[in-house]
Amino acid sequence: MKSKSSSNRSGLLGGGNWIVDQVKMIDVFPQRERLANISSQSEGTGGAPYNVLVNLSRLGAPFPLFGAGLVGKDLLGNQILEDCKRHKIDTKLLRATAEAPTSYTDVMTESKGGVRTFFHCRGANALWDGKDLDFSKSKAKIFHLGYLLLLDAMDKEDKKFGTKAAALLAAAQAAGLKTSVDTVSEDSDRFAKVLTPALKYVDYCILNELEAGKTAGFKIRKSDGTLDTVSLRHAAGALLQCGVKELVVIHFPEGGFARTRDGKDSWQSSLNLPQKYIAGSAGAGDGFCAGVLYGLHEGWELQQCLLTGVCVAAASLSHPTCTQGVGKLAAAMALAKKYRPRPPLEPEY
């Protein structure tokens, strides 16, 4: 399938999960039949396209932003559409349905350390199949789809492409868009079955270490919890062998790693943030993803893309919601001067 040139394209089209996060700060996560105290509550963005697009808007990205997916015809759905308008995100492809409520997640965030636990209502996201997308009419340069494993209609089998998500990504590539995917972290054995077919039609695969390891079949952490850089590199290589065309990026609390199709490896340590700085980690992964996609869209060197990723992730950590800690790009990059990256990750060979 021959692709049209993407040289005259601009912008990022984000499709997939649109979620309202109900973030509740708690003193401790309780055992069953026990009590936890809620000290505060706030609402925020949730889902790959919602988080990434809002982050890009807040960073001041100099390219257009487009959203695609489904929300319910309800208060939360209206809230999402209004929020997109405030952030100058085009919502022509973000539709409302009366068949299901807007998706939401109760995010229980422990005040000490920011560890979070999710209670999720799949809602309208489960119905979105992407059939309303005509990529030939889109001017976007990148199509970012997520989260796989949390999009019921997208995760279904497709006789030709393997999954419905793979078919949608193939259509995007055929129209000349670069494609990017993300998946949700879940404790299951579905990763290889659902994600692998899609990787044949992905240009940029951006996952965390758990997701990459489960998809590629590697344990990326040692028994003592430290990062296994050998397994990490093997996992990236395996994902490229699954068909990723240009780049695999794996992020983790210690930083980020990227391997290109031609075998070039890049490492970037995360910032050395004080514990009191971290208000919540719910949006760090999508913050990292937004920073990397910003740089890829603008044609930056890969090392600069990774540094931007860890800086935007650091900005996200300053607030319990996924995106409200992110400000202008210059402010995010200034965090690298204030807190400095941790010592370089030492790859093992």
N, C-alpha and C positions, 0 to 999 in steps of 0.2 A: 504494500500500500504506500504509494508515493505521497510525501507530505509537501504542502505548500511552504514557501519561505516565511519565516517568522520575523524577518528583519524589520518589517514595517509595522509590527505589532507593539502595543504598549498596554500595560496594566496587568492586574492580577484578578482572576475570577476564582472565587472560593466557593466550593459546593460541599454540601454534607450536613453535618449536625449544627442546628441552631438551638441553643439551650439557654435558659435563664438559671444561673447559679444562685441558690439561696445559701449564702455563706454564714454559718453560725460558729462563732468562737466559743469553745468549750474548755472547761478546766482539765478534763481528762476524758478519754473515750471509755465508757462504762462497760462492765461485764453485763451479761444478760440479767434482766430484772433488777438492775442497779440504776442509780441516778447520776446524771452529769448536769452541771450548771452551765447555762448559756449566758455569757457575759455581754455579747453584742451580736447584732445581725445586720447583714448588708446584702444587697443584690448586685450581681455582676454578670458579665458575659460568660458563655460556655460553648464549647464545640469548636472544632478546627477552623472552619471558615470565619465564624463570628470573631473568635479571639484573634486570629491572624490579621483579618481585615481591619479590625478596630486598632490593633497594635500599629499596623502600617499607617493608618490615618493619624494616630497620636504622634507617631515618629515624624510625620510630615513628608511621607513618601511623595515624590514628584510625579507619580503616575496614577492613572485612574483605578478605582477599586469597584469590583462587581460581586454581588452575592447571589447564590442560587440555592434553592432548597424549599422546605415547607415549614410553615408555622401554623398554629391553630387560629381560628377566628375567635380570639378571646383576648383578655386583657394583656396577658404576657406576649401574645403575638403582636398586638399593636405596639407594645413597649419595645419589642425588638425592631420593628419597622421604623419607629420614631427615632430610636437610637442610631440606626443606620443613616437616616437622613442627617442627623446631627454630625455624624462623622463623614458625610459626603460619600457614602457607599451606595452605588446604584442598586436598587432593589427590584428592577423589572422582572428578574428571574427568581425572586424570593416571593413565593406565592403563599396565600392563606387558604386553609381547607377547614371545612366543618366536620370532617370525618374523624378527627383526632385532636386532642389538646396540644398546645405548645409544649414541647419537651422542657423539663426542668430537672434540676439536681439539687438535693440537699447536701451541702458540703460541710461536714463536721470537722472543723479545724481546731486542733489542740493549741491553746495559747502558747505553751512552751514548745518551741521547735517547729511549729507550723505543720505538723503531720496532719494529713487530711484523709477522711473516709467518705465515700460517696454513696448516696441513695438516689437512684436515677429512675425517672419516668421517661421512657423512650418516645412516647407521643407521636407527633406528626412526622418526626424524622424517620420513623420506621416505614412510612409509606412512600418516601421520595425515591423515585427510580431514575430521575434524570432525563426522562423521555422528552421533556419540554426544552431541552438544550439543543440549539442548532449552532454548533461551533463555527460554521461558515459565516454566520452573521455576527460573531463575536470579534471584537478588536483586541481582546486581551492577549498578552504574551505568554502568561503562565496560567494553567488550570491546576489549582490545589484542591485535592479531594481528601476528605477525612470526616469522621474517623472510620476506616474500615473496621469490621467486627462490631460496629455499633450502628450500622445502617442496614436494617433487615432486608429491604428490597434490593439494595446494592450487593449484599453478600450472597444472594441467591445464585444458583448455578445457571450458566449460559452454555448451550451446546457448542457454540463456535469459539467463544473466548474463554470459557472456564467459569467466569462470574459476570454478573451484570456490571460490576465496577470496572472490570477489565475491558468490557465492550465500550463503556463510556470513555475510558481513558484512550482506547484505540481510536475512537472517533475524534477526540480532541487532538491527538497527534496527527491524524490524517488531515485535519484542517489547518495544521501549522502551528499549534500551540505546544509549548513545553509543558510537560505534566509532572506533578509532584503529589506524593501521597503521604499520609500519616495514618496511624492506627491507634486504637485505644489499648491501654494496658489492662489485660484481664488474665485471670488465672485459668487458662484452658489450653487445649491442644488444637485449637482451630486456626492458629496463625498460618501454618504452612498451607492448609487447604484453601483458606480464603485469600491470603495475601499473595502467595506465589503466582497464581495466574495473572494477577494485576501487574506484577513487576515487569512482565514482558513489554508493557506499554507505559513505562514510567521513565522519565528522564532524571528526576531528582527524588531519591528515596530518603526520607528524613524520619528516623525512628529513635527511641531511647534504647538503652542497652538491654532491657528486659524484652522489648518487642523484637529487636534485631536478633537476640539470642534464640528466642522461641521460634522465630520464622526460619532462621538458618540452621538451627539444631546445635547451638553452642552454648555452654555456660560461660557467661562473660564475667562472672564474679567468682573469686576463689572461696574456699570454705570459711575463711576469716573475714569475708565481705569486701576485700580489696579487689580492685579492677584487674582482670586478667587481660593484659594488652595483647598477648598472643592470640587468645580466643577472639578478642575484639576484631583484630585484623582479619582473622580467618572468616568471621561472620560477615564482615563487609565484602570480602572476596566472594563468598558464597552468594550473597545477595546480587552482586554484579553478574555472577554466573547464571542467576535466575532470569536475567534479561534486562536489568536496569541499564539504560543506555549511556548515561553520562557520569552520575555521581551518587555515592552512598554516603550519607552523613549520619553518625550515631552520636547522640548526646547523653550525658550522664552528669550527676552532681559535680564530679571532678572536672568536667569540661566537655570538649567535643572532639570528634575525630572524623576525617573525611578521606575517602579513597575514590580516585577518579577511574574512569574506564581504562586509561593507559597505565594504571598502577601507581600513581603518585599519592603518597600519604601525607596528610597534614594533621597536626595536633594543636589544640588550644586549651590551656588550663582555664578553669573558671576563676572568678574573682574571689579574693580572700575576704569575704564578708563577715563582720562580727555577728554573733548569734542574735543579738538584740535588734539587728537590722531586719531580720527575716520575719515578716508578718504572716506569710502563707506561701506555700509552694505550688498551689493549684495551677497557676498559669505559666510556670517557668518553661515547660516544654514548648508550648505554643509561642512564647516570647522568643525563645531561641530560634524556632522555626521562622518566625516573622523576620528576625534579623538576618538570617541566612538567605531567605527568599528576596529580601530587599537588595542585598548585595548581588545575588545571581541575576536579578532583573536588570540591575544597573551595570553588569559586566565587570564587577570588581574582582580582584585577585581572591583566590579561595581562602587564604589566610585572613584577609580582611573580613570576608563573609563570616568566618568562624568567630573572630573577635567580636564582630557586631552581634552575633548570636548570643554569646555569653554575657555581653553587656546589657542587651535587652532583657535576657532572662534575669539578670541581677536586678534590673529596674522593676521587673514584675514581682520579684520576691518582697519588695518593700510594702506591698499592700495585700490584704487577704483575698481580694478578688483577682480574677485572671488578668485584667488589663488596666486597672486604674492606677497602678504604680508606674506605668510607662508614660513618658513625656517625649519631648523632642529628641531627635537623634543625637544632637550635640550633648544633651544632658545625660543620655545613656552612655555615650562613649567617654564622658568625663568620669564616670564611675571607675574606669580602668586606671585612671591616674590617681584617684582618691584611695582606692582599695588594693590596687595592683593584683595581677593574676597570681595564682598559687605557683609554686615551683613547677617547672616544665614536667609534663608526664614523660616518664622514661620508658619507651617501648622495650619489651623483652624480645629477644630473637632466639 
